[in-house]
Amino acid sequence: MLESISFMALALTLGFRHSYDSDHLIAASNILRRSDSIKSSIKIGFSWAAGHMLTAATITIIFFIFKESFLSNVLPHFEKIAGLMLIMLGILSLKNFLSLHSHAHRHGSIVHSHPHIHLKRHYDKRAHKHMFGIGVVHGLASNNELLMLFAASLAVTSLAGLIAAIGLFSFGVALGMLLFAFAFSYPLIKLHSEKIYKLVSLGTGSAGVVYGALMLF
């Protein structure tokens, strides 16, 4: 009984910690910054977790069943793909930061204009799909070391045991990302500030470009 409880706790803890890998948070931030509600943010976080679970579980089971090494030579390339993905997300955020609109305003007889951005966002449905795809790439790029080591360290010798381990691990990953999605989006949505939104776009975009470049080398 005690061993089972320890097993569950370890699986959840490793999954929770894994969700907070730097590349995961940077990618999620670049999508979550566009969310217009807490509900949408939670859905976006869940979409990422679902994509991550799909590929991480598939690759791990293939390793376990076939015991082949060919995937070991392929998986490192997905980290490069994840790096390119971060750079693209970062560029899109920076593009949004630089996108200013100018509107004329009249004060009595004086007409003037000033640049600003629009906070109204229309990306919910696409954001869910984008986040699922990002999760798929992250599942391919990051599961081979942590989840393999996790399964081996617990001496998982059956497919059923491995599936249980994957399920618990994935639940921890989902829980971690959902909490991050809420914590990241809540202040942005409540404050509803153009200045803060622009600063967040600049920060997440810059982080995506820099960290993505580091992943390539």
C-alpha positions as CSV (number, residue, x, y, z in Angstrom):
1,M,0.0,0.0,0.0
2,L,2.8,2.4,1.0
3,E,4.7,1.6,-2.2
4,S,1.7,2.3,-4.3
5,I,1.1,5.7,-2.7
6,S,4.8,6.5,-3.1
7,F,4.6,5.5,-6.8
8,M,1.6,7.7,-7.4
9,A,3.2,10.7,-5.6
10,L,6.5,10.3,-7.5
11,A,4.7,10.1,-10.9
12,L,2.6,13.2,-10.2
13,T,5.5,15.1,-8.9
14,L,7.7,14.3,-11.9
15,G,4.9,15.2,-14.3
16,F,4.1,18.4,-12.5
17,R,7.8,19.5,-12.5
18,H,8.1,18.5,-16.2
19,S,5.3,20.9,-17.2
20,Y,7.5,23.8,-15.9
21,D,10.4,23.2,-18.3
22,S,11.5,26.5,-19.7
23,D,10.6,25.7,-23.3
24,H,7.1,24.7,-22.2
25,L,6.4,27.8,-20.3
26,I,7.8,30.1,-23.0
27,A,5.7,28.5,-25.7
28,A,2.6,28.6,-23.5
29,S,3.1,32.2,-22.6
30,N,3.3,33.2,-26.2
31,I,-0.2,31.7,-26.8
32,L,-1.8,32.5,-23.5
33,R,-1.0,36.2,-23.8
34,R,-3.8,36.4,-26.4
35,S,-6.5,34.7,-24.3
36,D,-9.5,36.9,-23.4
37,S,-10.9,34.8,-20.5
38,I,-9.8,32.4,-17.8
39,K,-12.0,29.7,-19.4
40,S,-10.2,30.1,-22.7
41,S,-6.8,30.0,-20.9
42,I,-7.7,26.7,-19.1
43,K,-8.8,25.2,-22.4
44,I,-5.6,26.3,-24.0
45,G,-3.5,24.7,-21.2
46,F,-5.5,21.5,-21.5
47,S,-5.0,21.4,-25.2
48,W,-1.2,21.6,-24.7
49,A,-1.3,18.8,-22.1
50,A,-3.4,16.6,-24.4
51,G,-0.9,17.0,-27.3
52,H,2.0,16.4,-25.0
53,M,0.4,13.2,-23.5
54,L,-0.4,11.8,-27.0
55,T,3.1,11.8,-28.4
56,A,5.0,11.2,-25.1
57,A,2.9,8.1,-24.4
58,T,3.2,6.9,-28.0
59,I,7.0,7.2,-28.1
60,T,7.4,5.7,-24.7
61,I,5.2,2.6,-25.5
62,I,7.1,2.1,-28.8
63,F,10.4,2.1,-26.9
64,F,9.0,-0.4,-24.3
65,I,7.5,-2.8,-26.8
66,F,10.1,-2.9,-29.5
67,K,13.2,-2.1,-27.5
68,E,14.5,-0.5,-30.7
69,S,17.2,2.2,-30.7
70,F,16.3,3.8,-34.0
71,L,14.1,6.3,-32.2
72,S,17.1,7.4,-30.1
73,N,18.7,8.7,-33.3
74,V,15.5,10.5,-34.4
75,L,14.2,12.1,-31.2
76,P,17.1,14.6,-30.7
77,H,16.0,16.3,-33.9
78,F,12.6,17.1,-32.5
79,E,14.4,19.3,-29.9
80,K,15.6,21.4,-32.9
81,I,12.1,21.5,-34.2
82,A,10.9,22.7,-30.8
83,G,13.6,25.4,-30.9
84,L,12.4,26.6,-34.3
85,M,8.8,26.6,-33.1
86,L,9.8,28.8,-30.2
87,I,11.5,31.3,-32.5
88,M,8.4,31.4,-34.7
89,L,6.1,32.0,-31.7
90,G,8.5,34.7,-30.4
91,I,8.6,36.5,-33.8
92,L,4.8,36.5,-33.9
93,S,4.6,38.0,-30.4
94,L,7.2,40.7,-31.3
95,K,5.3,41.5,-34.4
96,N,2.2,42.0,-32.3
97,F,4.3,44.3,-30.0
98,L,5.3,46.4,-32.9
99,S,1.8,46.5,-34.5
100,L,0.5,50.0,-33.6
101,H,-2.7,51.5,-34.9
102,S,-3.3,55.3,-35.2
103,H,-6.7,56.8,-34.7
104,A,-7.7,60.5,-34.8
105,H,-9.3,62.1,-31.8
106,R,-11.0,65.5,-31.5
107,H,-10.7,67.7,-28.5
108,G,-12.8,70.8,-29.3
109,S,-11.3,72.3,-32.4
110,I,-8.0,70.3,-32.0
111,V,-7.7,67.0,-33.9
112,H,-4.8,64.7,-33.1
113,S,-3.9,61.1,-33.3
114,H,-1.8,58.7,-31.3
115,P,-0.8,55.1,-31.7
116,H,-2.2,52.3,-29.6
117,I,-3.1,48.6,-29.8
118,H,-6.4,46.9,-29.5
119,L,-6.8,44.5,-26.6
120,K,-9.8,42.7,-28.1
121,R,-8.6,39.3,-29.2
122,H,-10.2,36.7,-31.5
123,Y,-7.8,33.8,-31.3
124,D,-9.6,31.3,-29.0
125,K,-10.4,28.5,-31.4
126,R,-7.1,28.8,-33.3
127,A,-5.2,29.1,-30.0
128,H,-6.5,25.7,-28.8
129,K,-5.4,24.1,-32.1
130,H,-2.1,25.8,-32.0
131,M,-1.5,24.8,-28.4
132,F,-2.4,21.1,-29.1
133,G,0.2,21.1,-31.9
134,I,2.8,22.7,-29.6
135,G,2.1,20.0,-27.1
136,V,2.6,17.3,-29.7
137,V,6.0,18.7,-30.6
138,H,7.0,19.1,-26.9
139,G,5.9,15.5,-26.3
140,L,8.3,14.3,-29.0
141,A,11.1,16.6,-27.9
142,S,11.2,16.0,-24.2
143,N,9.8,12.7,-23.2
144,N,12.7,10.5,-24.2
145,E,14.9,11.3,-21.2
146,L,12.6,12.1,-18.2
147,L,9.9,9.5,-18.8
148,M,12.3,6.8,-19.8
149,L,14.3,7.3,-16.7
150,F,11.1,7.5,-14.7
151,A,9.9,4.2,-16.0
152,A,13.2,2.4,-15.5
153,S,13.8,3.7,-12.0
154,L,10.4,2.3,-10.9
155,A,11.3,-1.0,-12.5
156,V,8.2,-1.1,-14.7
157,T,8.2,-4.5,-16.3
158,S,4.8,-4.7,-17.8
159,L,2.9,-2.7,-20.4
160,A,0.0,-2.2,-18.0
161,G,2.4,-0.8,-15.4
162,L,4.0,1.5,-18.0
163,I,0.6,2.8,-19.1
164,A,-0.3,3.5,-15.5
165,A,3.0,5.4,-15.0
166,I,2.3,7.4,-18.2
167,G,-1.2,8.2,-17.0
168,L,-0.1,9.5,-13.7
169,F,2.8,11.4,-15.2
170,S,0.6,13.0,-17.8
171,F,-2.0,14.0,-15.1
172,G,0.8,15.8,-13.3
173,V,1.9,17.5,-16.5
174,A,-1.7,18.7,-17.2
175,L,-2.2,19.9,-13.6
176,G,1.0,21.9,-13.8
177,M,0.2,23.6,-17.1
178,L,-3.4,24.3,-16.0
179,L,-2.2,26.1,-12.9
180,F,0.3,28.1,-15.0
181,A,-2.3,29.0,-17.5
182,F,-4.5,30.4,-14.7
183,A,-1.7,32.2,-13.0
184,F,-0.4,33.8,-16.2
185,S,-3.7,34.9,-17.6
186,Y,-5.6,36.1,-14.6
187,P,-3.7,39.3,-14.0
188,L,-3.6,40.1,-17.8
189,I,-7.3,39.7,-18.1
190,K,-8.2,41.5,-14.9
191,L,-5.9,44.5,-15.4
192,H,-6.8,44.8,-19.1
193,S,-4.0,47.2,-19.7
194,E,-2.6,48.0,-23.1
195,K,0.8,48.9,-21.7
196,I,1.1,45.7,-19.7
197,Y,-0.1,43.6,-22.7
198,K,2.6,45.2,-24.9
199,L,5.3,44.5,-22.3
200,V,4.2,40.9,-22.0
201,S,4.2,40.5,-25.8
202,L,7.8,42.0,-25.8
203,G,8.9,39.7,-23.0
204,T,7.4,36.5,-24.2
205,G,8.5,37.2,-27.8
206,S,12.1,38.0,-26.8
207,A,12.3,34.9,-24.6
208,G,11.0,32.7,-27.4
209,V,13.5,33.9,-29.9
210,V,16.5,33.8,-27.5
211,Y,15.7,30.4,-25.9
212,G,14.7,28.9,-29.3
213,A,18.0,29.9,-30.7
214,L,19.8,28.4,-27.7
215,M,18.0,25.1,-28.4
216,L,19.4,25.0,-31.9
217,F,23.0,25.1,-30.8
